[in-house]
Amino acid sequence: QVQLVESGGGLVQPGGSLRLSCAASGIVFSRYVMAWYRQAPEKQREWVATITRRFETHYSDSVRGRFTISRDNTNNMLYLQMDNLKPEDTAVYYCHDGGDWGQGTQVTVSS
């Protein structure tokens, strides 16, 4: 049974940082391309970043230069380091393995 469990969300001021984590189980994690998505209120879920099996990274234009995706294949963990956060980054952030979704973690950027 596949499980993706996100954590690390919270309330942060504009310009602040957060680090999201996703713990994966039930899959051979190292074989998967992993991604982060987000969904703001009343908006469609959107892609944020991807990391391949060879650790190649890709980012949406809205987060490039501010967010960093990484993975730890030994511990089946996916991360998203978010710096210089903006109010428009407010959303529920989801971990995705191409088929499964976690429950999401709320990120709120507000003063």
C-alpha positions as CSV (number, residue, x, y, z in Angstrom):
1,Q,0.0,0.0,0.0
2,V,1.5,3.3,-1.1
3,Q,1.6,6.1,1.4
4,L,2.9,9.6,0.8
5,V,2.8,11.8,4.0
6,E,3.7,15.4,3.8
7,S,4.7,17.6,6.7
8,G,6.4,20.9,7.4
9,G,3.8,23.4,6.4
10,G,2.7,26.3,8.5
11,L,2.3,30.1,8.7
12,V,5.2,32.2,7.7
13,Q,5.8,35.9,6.9
14,P,6.6,37.1,3.4
15,G,10.3,36.6,2.8
16,G,10.5,33.7,5.1
17,S,11.4,30.1,4.6
18,L,9.9,26.6,5.1
19,R,11.0,23.1,4.4
20,L,8.4,20.6,3.4
21,S,9.0,16.9,3.7
22,C,7.3,13.9,2.1
23,A,7.8,10.4,3.6
24,A,7.1,7.7,1.0
25,S,6.4,4.0,1.7
26,G,5.0,1.1,-0.3
27,I,7.1,2.0,-3.4
28,V,10.6,1.5,-4.5
29,F,11.2,5.2,-4.0
30,S,14.5,5.4,-6.0
31,R,12.7,4.3,-9.2
32,Y,10.2,7.1,-9.2
33,V,10.2,10.6,-10.6
34,M,8.9,12.6,-7.7
35,A,7.1,16.0,-7.8
36,W,5.5,18.7,-5.7
37,Y,2.2,20.2,-6.6
38,R,0.1,22.9,-4.9
39,Q,-3.4,24.0,-4.9
40,A,-4.5,27.5,-3.8
41,P,-8.1,28.2,-2.7
42,E,-10.5,28.1,-5.6
43,K,-7.7,27.3,-8.1
44,Q,-6.6,24.3,-10.0
45,R,-3.8,22.1,-8.6
46,E,-0.6,23.2,-10.3
47,W,2.8,21.7,-10.7
48,V,5.7,23.2,-8.7
49,A,8.8,21.1,-9.1
50,T,10.1,17.7,-10.2
51,I,13.1,15.6,-9.4
52,T,14.1,12.7,-11.6
53,R,15.7,9.4,-10.6
54,R,19.0,10.9,-11.6
55,F,18.4,13.9,-9.4
56,E,17.7,16.3,-12.3
57,T,15.4,19.1,-11.2
58,H,12.8,21.2,-12.9
59,Y,10.8,24.1,-11.6
60,S,7.8,26.1,-12.6
61,D,8.5,29.7,-13.6
62,S,6.7,31.0,-10.5
63,V,9.1,29.3,-8.0
64,R,12.4,28.9,-9.9
65,G,15.2,30.5,-8.0
66,R,13.3,30.4,-4.7
67,F,12.4,26.7,-4.2
68,T,14.7,23.7,-4.2
69,I,13.5,20.1,-4.6
70,S,15.6,17.3,-3.3
71,R,15.4,13.6,-2.4
72,D,17.0,11.1,0.0
73,N,16.6,7.7,-1.6
74,T,18.1,6.0,1.4
75,N,15.3,7.1,3.7
76,N,12.6,7.4,1.0
77,M,12.2,11.1,1.6
78,L,11.3,14.0,-0.7
79,Y,11.9,17.6,0.3
80,L,11.0,21.1,-0.9
81,Q,13.0,24.0,0.5
82,M,11.0,27.2,0.0
83,D,12.8,30.5,0.4
84,N,11.7,34.1,-0.1
85,L,8.1,33.1,0.2
86,K,5.4,35.3,-1.2
87,P,1.7,35.5,-0.3
88,E,0.9,33.9,-3.7
89,D,2.7,30.8,-2.5
90,T,-0.1,30.2,-0.1
91,A,-1.6,26.8,-0.9
92,V,-1.9,23.2,0.1
93,Y,1.3,21.4,-1.1
94,Y,1.2,17.8,-2.3
95,C,3.7,15.1,-2.9
96,H,3.2,13.0,-6.1
97,D,4.8,9.9,-7.5
98,G,3.1,10.0,-10.8
99,G,0.1,7.9,-9.5
100,D,-0.5,8.6,-5.9
101,W,-1.0,11.7,-3.8
102,G,-0.4,12.6,-0.2
103,Q,-3.0,14.3,2.0
104,G,-1.2,17.7,1.6
105,T,0.3,20.2,4.0
106,Q,-0.9,23.8,4.3
107,V,1.5,26.7,3.6
108,T,0.2,30.1,4.5
109,V,2.3,33.2,3.7
110,S,1.0,36.3,5.4
111,S,2.0,39.2,7.6
